[in-house]
């Protein structure tokens, strides 16, 4: 099994995705929010690339969520904070979500055979699912404004580390993936501190969203694997009632 890490969206190419499982990461905050929404009982999350597309796709009973420049879009029901996606807000309802980087990354992953949304919350579960599908894997980091982000790399390292353990000698990992796995293993005991100190963490802190970073720093607390089916991310395992917020 070949495992490649694509560090930015500008480096995504169809030939790196065709026939593979794509694991898309945007830890702060889109894929964390998607996981939180499905854990809270949302029927699915429809990722939209633009604000206009999100508004057009919204059904009568849907929840409209998203952000631009880290802030809720005017007129939307919710922003991009995972703490907003509670059972009361999204339980039993579809979410139409658009974000600056994460939902664009999911769109860019379209040539892949399977697409999943991973975060630190569910990294191990996503690795197990991807290993079980027995396809080569491309881990796609959303980044910010075309640049690589530490938090996405940390999550990629978690997933690579898990895949190496699951696949043993059958995992052929690119050099970047090996480096990120070593980085994750260095910070595995306390990822909250480096997440708070990274550029995205500091940006969220500047607008009073430190709690989002702390929420996103929890490792392997969810078994939900959001899989894109017919354009909507749905869980391939049921949400657990004891998921902690």
N, C-alpha and C positions, 0 to 999 in steps of 0.2 A: 504494500500500500504506500503510495507516494503522498507526502504531506507537504504542501507549500504554503507559505504565509505571504499574502499580498499586503504590504504595509500602508498603501494609500490608494484611493480610488483612481488616481491618475495612472496607476500601474495595472489596473484590471484590464485583461484582454480575454476575448472569447475563447482562445485556445487554452488558456489556463483554467477555464471553467467547464468546457464541454465534456460531458460524460462523468463529471465529478459531483461530489457533495460540496456545496459552498456553505461554510459556517460564517455568518456575518456578525460582526462585533461592533457595537457602539455603546460602551459601558456607561458613559456620561453624556446622553442618558437613554437613547431610544430603545436599545435592546433590553436594558434593565426595566424600562417602563412597559415594554411589550410583555415581558415575563410576569411582571406584577399584575398587569391587566388580566392575563389568562389565569393566574393564580387566584384572582378575585372573582372568577367565574364569567368573564367576558366570553361570548360565543366565538369571538375571533377578532383579529386586528388586521384591517385592510391598510397597507402602507401606500400613501400617495406621495408623489414626488413634489408637487407644487400645492400652494394654498388653493388655487383655483380648482385643481383636480380634486382635492379633498372635499371642497364644497359641492362640486358636481356629483361626486360619488356618494355623498351622505344620503342614507335612506331616512325615512320618517322616524324610525325608532333608534337610529344610530347615535352614538356619542362622537362628537367631533373634537379631536384633540390635536395639539401640536404647538410648535414654537418656531420663532425666528429670532436669532441673536439671544437665545436662552430664555426668551420671555413668551408668555402665552400670546397667541395670535388674537387680535381683537375680534370679538364675536364668537369665538370658539368656546365650547363647554369646559374643556380642560386644557392645561398646558402640557409640558413634557416631564413633569415631576412624577416619579413612580408613586410617591405618597398620595397623590390625588386619585389614583386608580384603585379605589376601594370597592368592596362588594356593593356598597350602596350606590356608588356612582356608575359602575359598569357591569354589575352582575346580570347575566342573561342577555346582554346587549352587545352588538358589534361596535367596535371602535374603528373609526376612520382617522388615521394618524399621519401627520406630515411633520417632518423635522428637518433641520438644516442639513444634517449629514447622514443620519442612520437610515431613514427611509429611502434616500437616494442610493445608499449602498445596497439595499435590498433590491432596488430596481436594476442596478448595475450587475447584480449576480444572476440575472435572468437566464443566461445561457447554460447554467448548471442544471444537472438532472434533478437534484434535490437542494432545497435552500432552507436553512434553519437560522434562527436568531439566537445568539449566545451572549451571555454576560457572565460576570463572576458568580451571580446567583445560581446559575444552572450549567456552568461550564462542564462539570463532570458528566452530567446527564446528557448533554449534547455530544460529548466525546463518545460515550457509550453507544448512543444511537448511530452516530456516524460510523463507528467501527463495525457495528452490526450490519450496516448496509453494504459493506465490503467494496466501496468505490474509493478511488483516489480522492483526496480531500484538498480543497483550497480554502484557507482561512482568510477572510476579507476584513481588513481593518478600515472602519469608516474614516477615522481621523477627523481633523477640523480644517476647513478651508484649504484642502489639498495637502495638508501636512500630517505627518505621523503623530499619534498621541500615545503617551506613556501608558494610559489606562487600557487602551485597546491592545497594546503589546503585552501588558501583564496578563490579560485574559487569554490572548493567543498562547502565551507560555503555559498557562494552566491547562489549556486544551491539548497542546502538544505533549506536555508531561503526562497527562492522562492517557493519550493515545499511545505513547511509547510503552506505558505500563500495560495497556490492554492488548496491544499488538505484538509486544516483545520484539524479537528480531525482524518481524515482518514490516516494521515501520521504517520507511526511507524518508527522512526528514531533511528539509533544506537547511542550510547553515543559519539563516535568520531564525527559523523555528527552533533550532537547538539553542541559540543564544537567548531567545525569549523564554524558553523553558528554564534555563539556568537563572534568568532574572526572576521569574516567578518563584522558583524554589528558594531563592534568597529572601523574598518578601512574604512567603506563604503564611508565616505565623502572624503577621500583622500588616495586611495590605491597606488598612485604613490610613495609616500615616503617609505612605508615599502617594496614595490617591489624593489626599488632601493637599499635598505639597506640589503636585503636578500642575501644569498650566490650566487644564480644564477644571481641576478642583479649585484652584485659586479664583478662576473666573466665576464659578458658581458661588463661592464664598462672598465675592464682591457684590452679589445681588441678593445675599441672604439665604442661599440655598445649600448651606453646609450639610443639612440633614439628608439631602439627596445623595451627596457623596458618601456619607456614612452608610446609608441604606445600600448603595451600590457596591460597597466594599465587602459585603458579607459573602463568603465563599461556600458554594454548593449547598445552599439552603432550599433549593427548589429542584424538583424532579421533572418539571414541565419542560418539554422540548417543543418550542414553536416551529412548526413546519409549514411552509407555504404551499397551500393547495388551492387551485383555481383563484389565485391572486389574494388569498386571505391566509394569514398566519393562524393556525389552530393547533391546540396541544395534541401531541401524539400519546401522551399519558395524562390521566386525570389530575386535576389540581388536588393538593393535600389540604385538609381542613386545618392542619396545625401550622401552615406557613406563617412565619412570624413577620410582622411589619415593624 
